[in-house]
Amino acid sequence: MYRIILILGLLVVLYFLIRRAVRALKGPGEPDGLLPDKDHMVQDPVCLVFVPREVAITQDIGGQKYYFCSQSCAHKFQEKLAG
């Protein structure tokens, strides 16, 4: 009985060690999910609404990419940075 519990415990530890090793090989910047990038949700920095990345308005400002829910939010964000 104790042997079965010990073997199950070792299998659980082995599973977590393998999972950690695979994540380390992937690198810190790569997502863990199985969904493609287009299905990821991004947050609008102005109105704080989450929108799918594929339909978000994208603007590069100061070398950084920002995602907006609408053109008006993008315009408000640029005005806020300018003033």
N, C-alpha and C positions, 0 to 999 in steps of 0.2 A: 504493500500500500504506500509506504513512504517512498519507495523507488519511483512510483508513478507520479507522485506529487513533485519529487525532485526533478524528474525528467521534464514535466510540464513547466516548472519554474525556469529551468535552463532554456527551454524552447522560447519562452516569452522573452527572456533576456537576450537571446540570440536574435530574435526578431527585431527588437529595438536597436541593437548594435548594427545590424545590417541596414536598417532604415536610416540611421544616422550617417552611416558611411555613404549611402547612395545620395543623400541630401548634400553631404560635403563635396561629393564629386560633381554635382550639378552646379555648384557655385551659389553664392549668396544672392545674386541678382535675378536668378531664374525662378519663375513661379512654380509652386508645387502642384497646382491644380491641373485637371485634365481638360479644362475648357480652353478653347483657343482665345487669343488676345482680344478679338473683337467682341467677345461676350463679357468682358470684364467691365465692371461699373466704375466710373470715375466721378469725383465730386467737384461740382462747380464752386470755385472759391468765393463767388459773390453771394449767391442765394443758397448755397450749401445743399443743393439738390443733387442726387445721384442720377446719372444718365449712362446708358450703354456707350462704350468707347466708340463704336462704329458710327453712332449718330451725333456725337458731341461735336461742337464747334471747336476746332483746334487752332491755337495761336502760339507762335514762338515769340516770347518776350524776354529780352535779356539773356538769351541762350537757354532758356528753360521753356518746356512745352506745358501749356495750360489748356485745360478742357473746360468748355462752357456749355450750358444748356441752351443758350440762345445768343444771337448776335448782340442783343441789347446788354446782356450780362458781360459779354466780352468788351463792349464799348465802355460800360461803367468801370470795369476793372482797369482799363487803360487810362481813363480819366483820373481814377484814384491814384494810380502810380505817377501820373504826370503832375498832379497837384498836391 
